[in-house]
Amino acid sequence: MAELPVNQLLTVAQAIAIIDATPVAPRIERVRIEQACGRRLAADILADRDDPPFDKSLMDGYAVCADDSTTLRIVGDIPAGTSATRAVAEGEAMSIMTGAPLPPGADAVVPIEQTVRDGQSVLLKMHPKAGQSIARRGSDCAVGTVVLRRGDLLGPAQIAVAASAGAAILDVFTLPKVAILSTGDEIVPVDRQPGPSQIRNSNSHMLHSLLTRLGCEVRDLGIVPDEPELIRAEMERGMESDVLFVTGGMSMGEYDYVPRLLAEMGVELRISKLRIKPGKPFVFGVRTSANSPQSPDVAPHVHAGLPGESKFVFGLPGNPVSGYVCTLRLASRLLARIGGGEPPSDLAGLKLLTPLAANGPREFYQPAVMDHTGGIQPLNWKGSADIYTLAAANALIIREENAPALAIGATVLAVKMP
């Protein structure tokens, strides 16, 4: 079958719309807080008490009555974790540590460096004002406040908030489970010396790292040669996971079997080939248990899924930069929703530090370096196998189809590389 002209291929925007409209069914599990970092919350967390739970000192120093005399009698000591046994009256002070509850009667704290102690008396070198160096009860967060919301990504700061709210056990969305399969007679494992016409398998390792950073549990199925039945069997095994990534075998060559095999396996191919550079031979498919093959040829360990459950397949070009771009720009959107989040929308407008030539008929993702000033430097990209330029980049400039040449200082859209 002849290949379609570029102007008849789906655009990136159309592909995004198809992927975003594909239903997913995120799963929920309950984990201890120690295992929750990197997950998304499946339920709101509410503050179970005021924070701080009492008026507390923000300094090591002395709890006093504001506008009192400058020389005060010390009548007690309040370490953190204890409370005063009596009130502070006019002319009195209590030694207090940071984080300790303010004693009754006191309404200010004088930092220790602003005092001079002489036995059981203390001289204040300043006149305190009411509320000085004090955090009032509930001033950070009142009881009943929603402190973390369903869908929030739990990083270190969010884990601290959950702990403060007493959430030792959390309901979180299960991480997407993905499988990676590399195809091709020319591919050898990274620890093997390639033959004259072979290359090492950089794709799987690149994808494993990228998908891990995108919040997935990754299983590498290794390399399968260009033999249809072997490819079919490995893809069936890969579809035990939520999402299967297959690299290579996506184009129009004699040995590009993957799209045909996926269709035979009951996968509905919703995208095949895109108006994108790099990554044109991109495939996205969906298989539900209703259209999964139940042939006796299918190995007995293969799990086709629960009724109505969907499995997803991304077919990526064999060149690693193409696979990287398609995963970051397209597949990541589905993965985010499976993990309980929303598709990323982290495109930034940056100023060009060097001119750009006009773009061709496909949306182009050019490796670049963005700096702290909001500028971006396009790199000299040599093609979809140029992993060395990709490794030097920290962003991808997005060039629209048939975009005109741009001068220094023009604003371009870019996506940050994870």
N, C-alpha and C positions, 0 to 999 in steps of 0.2 A: 504494500500500500504506500502511495506517495505521501511524503511529509507535507503537512499543511503549511502555507505561507505564514510568515511571522504575524501579519496583521489579522489572521484568523485564529490565533492562539489566545487563550485566556490571559487577561492582564493580571498583575499581582493583586490589584484591588478586587477583582472578581474572585480570585483564589481565596483571598482573605475572607470575603463574604461567605463563600461556600464552607470554609473551615469553621468560621464563627457560628454559622447556622446549623452545624452538625450537632445533634444532641449528645450529651455525655451524662454519665451517672456517677458522680463522685461518691466514694465510699467513706464511711466514718469509722474510726476506731478510738478506743480510750487508751491513753498512755500516761505514764508518770511524767512529771514535769521535766525530769532529767533527760527524757527521750523526745521532748517536744520541740526542741530548737530546729528550725528549718521547715516545720509543718505550718499549715494554716488552720486557724481555729474553726471548729464546726459549730460553736455556740458562743454567745456573748459571755463575758466574765464581768460580774458586778463586784464593786468594793463591798466587803463584808463588815467594814467598820470605817470610821473616820480616819483620815491620814493627814497629819499626825493624829493619834488617838487622844492627845492631851495637848495643852499649851506647852511647848518644849523650848528649851534653850538652844540657840544656834551657835553658842560660843562657850568655851571654858571661861569661867569668870565668877561673878557674884550676882545673885538674884536680889533685887532691891525694889524699894518703892520709888517711883519716879519723883524727881525734884526734891529728894530727901537731902539731908545734910551731907557734907563731904566726908565725914568720919563716922563710920558705922561699927556697931558691935556684931561680931560674927556669932551666930546662934545655931549653926548647923552645917552639914555637908551633904550634898545630894549627888552621889555617883550615878552614872547612867544605869538604868535598870532598877532604880529604887525611887521611892517617893518621900517627900518631907513628912515628918511626924507632927509638925506644928506649922502655924502660919508665920509669915514675916510681918513684923509690926514696924511702925515708924522708928527710924534710928537703928534698924537692924539689917543684917544681910546674911545670906547663906551662900556658901561656896557651892558652885554647880558645874557639872560637866556638860559638854555638848551632847544633846539628845535626851537629857534628863528632863522630867516634868517640872514645870515651874511651880514653886510652892504657893499656897494660898497667901494672898496679901501682896505678893510681888507683882509688878507689872513691867519690869525691865530687867535686862541683864547687861552688866558692865564687863567688857572683855578684861581678862586678867592683866593684859599688858597696859591697861589704863588704870591700874590700881597699885597701891603699895601696902603690903600686909605687915602689921606689927603685932605679933602675938595673936590675940583674939579681937583685934581691931583691924579695919581696912580703911585706907584713905583713897577716895575716888579722885582721879585726876581729870574727871569730866562730869558734867551734869547730865545724867541720863534722861531720856524722854520716854513717855509711856509707849510700850510696844517695841522698844529697841532690842534687837537681837533675839526676838521671840517669833516662833512660828505658831500661829493660833490653831487650835483644834479644828481639823477638817479643812484647813486652808489649802492643802494640796489636793485633797479629794474627799468628798462627803460620802458617807455610807449610802449604798444603793446606786451610786454612779456607775454607768457602763464604762469600764476602764479599757476593755479590749473587745472588739467586735468580731462576729462571725466573718471569716474570710481574711482576717489580719494575719500577716506572715509573722511567725514568732522568731524574732532575733533575740540577741542578748538583753536588750532593753525591755522588750515585751515579756521575756521570761521573768525579769525582775518584777515587773508589774503584776504578773500572774502570781508570783510567790508572795508579794505583799498582800494580795487579795485572798491568800490561803488556798489557791487552786493547785493542790498537790497532784490531782488527777485531772487531765484535760481531754475533752472531746476534740479530736483533730481529724482532718481529711487525710486519707491514706495517700502516700506518695504514689504517683503513677509508676507502674511497673512496665519497663520497656525492654525489648530485646533488640540486639543488633546482629545483622547477618551480612557478611561481605561475600560477594560473588565474583568469580573470574579466575580463569586458568593462570592468569599472569600474576596473581597475588600470592605472596608467601608470608608466613609469620615473621614478625619483626626480629626474632632471634635466629632466623635462617638466612644463609647467604643466598641472595637472588641469583638465578641464572641469567644468561645474556639478555633474555627477553622478558624478564620478570621484575617486579617491584615489591618492596615491603609494604605490608598492610598498615598504612598510616591512618586510613579512614576509620577503622574500628576504634583505635585509641583516641583519635580526635573526637569522635562522637561520644565515646564513653565519658570523656572529661567534660564535654559540653553539656551532655544530658544530665550528668551528676550536678553540675552547677545550676542547671535549670530545675533542680529539685526532684529528680527521678531516681528510682531504684533500677539499676542497669544490669542486664545479663547479656554477655557476649557469646554468641553462638559460633563464633569463629568464621572460617572461610569455607565456601563450598565451590567446587569447580563448575564450569559451564555445562552441566548435565541436567536436563529438565527434571527428571524424577528425583534427583538428589536435592535440587533447589526446592521442589515442591515439598518434599518431606521436611526439610529444615524450616521452610516458611510455616508449615503447619505447627511445628514445634514452637516457633517463635510466636505464633498467635495464641499460645497459652497466656502470654503477657497481655497487658492492656493495649500496648502499642508495639508494632513491629517496624523497625527501620531496616530496609534492605538497600545496600549500596551496589551500584553497578547493574548492568543488564537492562537499562531503562530506555535505550535509544532505539534506532531503527535497523541495527545490524543483524546479521544472520544468527548471532549468538545472544541476542538481547531477548531472553525468554520471559523475564519477570512479569510484565504487564499481562501477557497472554495467560500465564500460569495463575496469576491472581484472579483473573476473570473466571477461569475454570474452577477455581476453589471457592467460588461464590462471593468474591469480593466485588462490591460495586465500585467501579473506578469513577470517582467524581471529578478528578482532575488528572489529566495526562498531557503534559507539555505546557509550558508557560512562556509568556513574553517577559522573561527575566534573564539577566546576565550577571553572574554565571548561574546555571541551574535550570536551563530550559527543559531537559528531560526529567521533569519532576512529576511524581505520581502520588495521589492521595486516594485511598480507598477505605471502604467501610464494609464489614461483614457482621451480620447479626446471626444468632443461632438459627433463625428461621431459614436462612439461605446457606448455612454451612453444610458441606458435603458429609453424608453419613455412610460413605462407601466402606466396605470391609477392607479396602486398601489402606484406610487411615489407621495409623498405629493406635493401639488401645489406650496409650497414655495421653493421647491428645484430648484436651478439654476444649470443646467447641463453645462453651459459654452457657450461662443460664438463659432461660427463655427471655427474649427481648434484649439481652445484653449484647452490646456492640464491641467489636474488636476493630482496631484502626491500623492502617498500614501507610507508611510513608516510603515511597520509592525514591531514592536519591541518586543523582548521577555519580559515576565512579570517581570523578575528580574531587579531591577533598575540599577545595575552596567552595565548589558548588554545593557540596553536602553541608558545609558549615553555614553558608548563607541561607539555604532553604530551611535548615533546622531552626536557626535563630529567628528568621523573619516570619516563617509560616508555621512550622510544626510546634514551635514554642507556644503558640496561641491555644492550640488544643490541649497541650500538656498542662498549661496553667489552669484551664477549666477543670480538667480531670482532678487536679490537686486542690480544688476548692477556691481558686482565685479567679481573676479576670485576665483577659488577654493583655499583654503589656502594651503600654502607650508611651514609650520613653524616647520618642524622637525629639531631637534637639535642633534648633536653628543656630548654626555656627558660621563665622566669617572665614572666607577662603583666604589662606595665606599665600597661595600661588594661583595662577589662572587655571581654568579647566577648559579643555576642548569640547566642542559640541558632542552630544551623545547620539547614539544610533536608535533603532526602532524598538529596543528592549529596555525595560527599567534596569538600571545598572547599579550594582553595589560595589563601590570601589574602596579597597582598604585605605585607611588614612590614619593620621595621628592628630588627635585633638589635644590642645594644651589648656592650662589653667586660666588663660585669658579669654577663652571663648573662641579661639581661632582653631582652624583645622587645616592640616597639610596633606593633600592627596599624595599617595605613594605610587611609584611607577610599577603598576600591576602588569605582570607578564602573562596572565591567563589563569584558567580555572585549576591548574595543577600547581600554581605558584604558592606553596605553603610558606615559603620563606618571607615573602612580602606580607602575607597574612599574619605571621608571627611577630612582625615588626609593628603591626597596627594595633590601635586600641578602639577603633571606630570604623564604621562603614558609611561612606557618603552615599546617599540615595539620589541617583540622577533619574529624572523623569524621561519617558520615551521621547526621543527627538528633541531633547532639551538643547537650547542654544549654548554657545560658548559663554563662559563666565569669567569676569575679571576679578583681580584681587579685591577683597572686601565684599564681594557678593555673598549673600546668605544662602547656605545650603542646608538641607535636612540631613541628619546623620543619626545612626543608631549606635549606642555604646556597646562594645563587645564585652561579654561577661568574663 
